Amino acid sequence: MALEVSSAVPSLDKLLKGDWGMDKTVKGELWNLQAELSSMHDFLDDVSSMPPSQLESSVMLRVPQVRELSCAIETRLHSFMEDTFLPGASKRKINHEIATYIKETLIKFMEMHQQYGPYPCRGSLHSTSTWDPGMFAMSPGVSESSLLVGMEGPIAELTNKLSKGDHVSIVGMGGMGKTTLAQAVYGEMKTKGGFDCEAFVFVGLRADMKKVLTNIFDKLHIDIYGHEPDQHQQISQLQNFLVDKRCLFVIDDIWDMETCCFVERVLKGGVGSKLITTTRNLNIAKGVGGVVYTLRPLHPVKAYELLRAKAGAERYEHQFVMVPDKRMLLKCGGVPIAIIMIGRVFVRNQFKGRRRCVGCMSTGRTRAFRYIRKVLSYSFYDLPYNIKQCFLYLSLFPEDHWIEKNMLIWRWVAEGLVPDGLFETGETYFNELLDRCMIQWAVSPLDPSQGGCRVHVLMLDLIRHLSSSENVSTVIGINQQESTSQTGSIHRLAIHKGQNQNTSLEVGDVLSLYACAGSSLPPLRRFKRLRVIDLESCDLSVRDCNL
């Protein structure tokens, strides 16, 4: 779906609709600019739905130029609006400046098209890569007891629920162990017996339903009738096969409503059949129906047990006790995939005769955490474009920070990230991120009546990485290792508590500023284009804010 230009460049929308004293010629030039910007933001929408590694090099070179030009246009157009309110402002002069700027900008567009050609359509960007986040999971039937540490309770609970009912759906963010739990419950149910057939089927992101159906036929050892039958014929044949059979199914990693409708229509009709589904999206789970079970991060005790089991601590006890595991486990945030990957790194290093301290490996700088970031990133690529921008905005907040819901939504609105500027629309974005397990609901530590959210440490690592690479924000953190770097003009700046003042920062183009109590800020007079400012719990004295 095309992205409305007003959501990408709010100032242009206001200039076109408002009475700013512009003559007809200038308004005509603005409409020409709107057409170019519409194509630009359709392009950014398309590429944001795919991992950078799956895009052609020419596209990757073009993206930052397009993104930076978009931000520059928004900043300049907003300045034109501000100029019209200045005392003694000459409308004739402003009209001339706007017309000149638009002509210069259209020339930049033309030069970019000459260098790269027209914007590619979404279909031509579609990747043929077969990598999918669910590929981390073991093959069905393969058992590894170390992976089940901390899941004993959920396995028993879901097995009991499935014995009494016909369907359970497991929900959780990427890497939480949904597939592992589904495999374990699947194995328990198979042990109980009484099924005519069983099938464990992986779906994955952007699933091809014909391929999914073929996979189900293969698992059930059914010969497909006819020569290249269409999807409806395959569904009809499958329904006829299942009508009088008691079956056990796992449909793993559902991302879309089409698969959800297929499961509801085809696989839930058999008498005595049992179904297990997994998904990252609560709305998908509710759509399929059945008992919904949400996976939570492991308790620190269980997380430590899983690390010891995966690292083979009994064999390497002397080396293992030297690992500063508490700091390492904090980086994992109770997410099994992170703990398992770190355990594997530990074992690999011991086999190679290395005595490296695994706990000193910072997030994002090891293969393990890069892999985890890749698993989580597929949730980001599946988001609608506008919600992507709101999600990346969370990079401005400190780690483990409680974020008040209403404040966050109004900040999205103030930043122009909500196209229609309505709080209710921003609230749907907030709820969508909750349902997709990309943020976690949390009440205020000081007032339980106030609702908000927290961002998981691994998800925040992903947000910071994406925000830095897309120049969405620049974050100056408590530790320089946790700060995102400045890769161009700073548009959004966050300065967290404890960071020494950085007088070298170029803040002239900063549009929004966020600072915590105890932050040391550059003089506010250097922020020439500041439009949104949030000095949370800051002392607004001249001494602290360097007015």
Long-range contacts (C-beta under 8 A, 24 or more apart in sequence): 2-38, 2-42, 2-45, 3-38, 3-41, 3-42, 3-44, 3-45, 3-385, 3-386, 4-419, 5-34, 5-37, 5-38, 5-41, 6-419, 7-41, 7-386, 7-416, 7-419, 8-37, 8-40, 8-41, 8-44, 8-70, 8-74, 9-37, 9-41, 9-70, 9-73, 9-74, 9-77, 10-74, 10-416, 10-421, 11-74, 11-77, 11-78, 11-80, 11-81, 12-37, 12-73, 12-74, 12-77, 14-81, 15-77, 15-80, 15-81, 20-80, 20-81, 20-84, 21-84, 21-91, 21-94, 21-95, 22-91, 22-95, 22-98, 23-95, 25-99, 26-95, 26-98, 26-99, 26-102, 29-98, 29-99, 29-102, 29-103, 30-98, 30-102, 32-102, 32-106, 33-73, 33-102, 33-105, 33-106, 36-106, 36-109, 37-70, 37-73, 39-119, 40-66, 40-69, 40-70, 40-109, 40-119, 41-70, 42-119, 43-119, 43-120, 44-70, 44-385, 45-385, 46-120, 46-121, 46-122, 46-125, 47-125, 48-381, 48-385, 48-388, 49-122, 49-381, 49-382, 50-125, 50-126, 50-127, 50-381, 51-127, 51-374, 51-377, 51-378, 51-381, 52-469, 54-127, 54-129, 55-125, 55-127, 58-116, 59-120, 59-125, 61-116, 62-112, 62-116, 64-471, 64-488, 65-112, 66-112, 67-470, 67-471, 68-471, 68-488, 68-489, 69-105, 69-108, 69-112, 71-471, 71-489, 71-491, 72-489, 73-105, 74-416, 75-491, 75-509, 75-511, 75-529, 76-101, 78-529, 78-531, 79-529, 132-204, 132-205, 132-253, 132-378, 133-174, 133-204, 133-205, 133-253, 133-374, 133-375, 133-376, 133-378, 134-179, 134-202, 134-203, 134-204, 134-252, 134-253, 136-175, 136-179, 136-337, 136-371, 136-375, 137-179, 137-180, 137-183, 137-202, 137-252, 138-179, 138-180, 138-183, 140-183, 140-186, 140-200, 140-250, 141-183, 141-187, 141-200, 143-187, 145-309, 146-306, 146-309, 146-310, 146-340, 146-343, 147-177, 147-180, 147-310, 147-336, 147-340, 148-180, 148-184, 149-302, 149-305, 149-306, 149-309, 150-298, 150-299, 150-302, 150-303, 150-305, 150-306, 150-336, 151-177, 151-180, 151-181, 151-184, 154-181, 154-293, 154-295, 155-181, 155-184, 155-185, 155-188, 157-293, 158-185, 158-276, 158-291, 158-293, 159-185, 159-188, 159-189, 161-291, 161-293, 162-189, 162-274, 162-276, 163-189, 163-192, 165-290, 165-291, 166-268, 166-272, 166-273, 166-274, 166-275, 166-290, 167-268, 167-274, 167-275, 167-276, 167-277, 167-288, 167-289, 167-290, 167-291, 168-275, 168-276, 168-277, 168-290, 168-291, 168-292, 168-293, 169-276, 169-277, 169-278, 169-279, 169-285, 169-288, 169-289, 169-290, 169-291, 169-292, 169-293, 170-276, 170-277, 170-278, 170-279, 170-285, 170-293, 170-295, 171-278, 171-279, 171-280, 171-281, 171-282, 171-285, 171-292, 171-293, 171-294, 171-295, 171-437, 172-280, 172-294, 172-295, 172-296, 172-437, 173-280, 173-335, 173-376, 173-379, 173-437, 173-438, 173-456, 173-459, 174-280, 174-337, 174-375, 174-376, 174-378, 174-379, 175-335, 175-336, 175-337, 175-338, 175-372, 175-375, 175-376, 175-458, 176-295, 176-296, 176-297, 176-335, 176-336, 176-337, 176-437, 177-295, 177-336, 177-337, 178-252, 178-253, 178-278, 178-279, 178-280, 178-295, 179-252, 179-253, 179-278, 180-336, 181-278, 181-295, 182-250, 182-252, 182-276, 182-278, 183-250, 185-276, 186-248, 186-250, 186-276, 189-248, 189-274, 190-248, 194-246, 194-272, 195-246, 195-247, 195-248, 195-274, 196-245, 196-246, 196-247, 197-245, 197-247, 197-248, 198-247, 198-248, 198-249, 199-247, 199-248, 199-249, 199-250, 200-249, 200-250, 200-252, 201-249, 201-250, 201-251, 201-252, 202-252, 202-253, 203-251, 203-252, 203-253, 203-254, 203-255, 203-259, 204-253, 204-255, 205-253, 205-255, 205-378, 205-381, 205-382, 206-255, 206-256, 207-255, 207-256, 207-258, 207-259, 209-258, 209-259, 209-262, 210-234, 212-259, 212-262, 213-238, 220-247, 235-262, 235-265, 235-266, 238-266, 239-266, 239-269, 242-266, 242-267, 242-269, 242-270, 242-273, 243-269, 243-270, 244-271, 245-270, 245-273, 246-270, 246-271, 246-272, 246-273, 247-273, 247-274, 248-273, 248-274, 248-275, 249-273, 249-274, 249-275, 249-276, 250-275, 250-276, 250-277, 250-278, 251-275, 251-276, 251-277, 251-278, 252-277, 252-278, 253-278, 253-279, 253-280, 254-278, 254-279, 254-281, 254-284, 254-288, 255-279, 255-280, 255-281, 255-284, 255-382, 256-284, 257-284, 257-287, 260-284, 260-287, 260-288, 261-287, 263-288, 264-288, 264-289, 280-379, 280-436, 280-437, 281-435, 281-436, 281-437, 282-434, 282-435, 282-436, 282-437, 283-435, 296-334, 297-333, 297-334, 297-335, 297-456, 298-334, 298-335, 298-336, 298-339, 299-334, 300-329, 300-334, 303-329, 303-332, 303-334, 303-339, 304-329, 306-336, 306-339, 306-340, 306-343, 307-332, 307-339, 307-342, 307-343, 309-343, 310-339, 310-340, 310-342, 310-343, 310-344, 310-347, 311-342, 311-343, 311-344, 311-346, 311-347, 312-343, 312-347, 312-350, 316-346, 316-347, 316-350, 319-350, 319-355, 320-346, 322-355, 322-357, 323-357, 323-358, 323-359, 324-357, 324-359, 324-360, 325-359, 327-359, 328-358, 328-359, 328-361, 330-457, 331-362, 331-363, 331-369, 331-457, 331-458, 332-458, 333-456, 333-457, 333-458, 335-372, 335-456, 335-458, 337-372, 337-375, 338-368, 338-369, 338-372, 338-458, 341-368, 341-369, 341-371, 341-372, 342-368, 344-368, 362-481, 363-457, 363-458, 363-461, 364-461, 364-465, 369-461, 372-458, 373-458, 373-461, 373-462, 373-465, 376-458, 376-459, 376-462, 377-462, 377-466, 379-436, 379-437, 379-438, 380-438, 380-462, 380-466, 382-436, 383-432, 383-436, 383-438, 384-432, 386-417, 386-418, 386-419, 386-429, 387-429, 387-432, 387-433, 389-417, 389-472, 390-417, 390-418, 390-426, 390-429, 390-430, 390-433, 391-433, 391-438, 391-463, 392-463, 392-466, 392-467, 392-470, 392-472, 392-473, 393-417, 393-472, 393-473, 393-492, 394-439, 394-455, 394-460, 394-463, 395-460, 395-463, 395-464, 395-466, 395-467, 395-468, 395-472, 395-473, 395-475, 395-484, 395-494, 396-473, 396-475, 396-492, 396-494, 396-514, 397-455, 397-494, 397-514, 398-477, 398-478, 398-496, 398-497, 398-516, 399-457, 399-460, 399-482, 400-454, 400-457, 401-454, 401-455, 402-442, 402-444, 402-445, 402-452, 402-453, 402-454, 403-452, 403-453, 403-454, 403-455, 404-444, 404-450, 404-451, 404-452, 405-430, 405-450, 405-451, 405-452, 405-453, 407-452, 408-452, 408-453, 411-532, 411-534, 414-512, 414-531, 414-532, 415-492, 415-511, 415-512, 415-532, 476-502, 476-505, 495-519, 495-520, 495-521, 521-545, 521-546, 522-546, 523-547
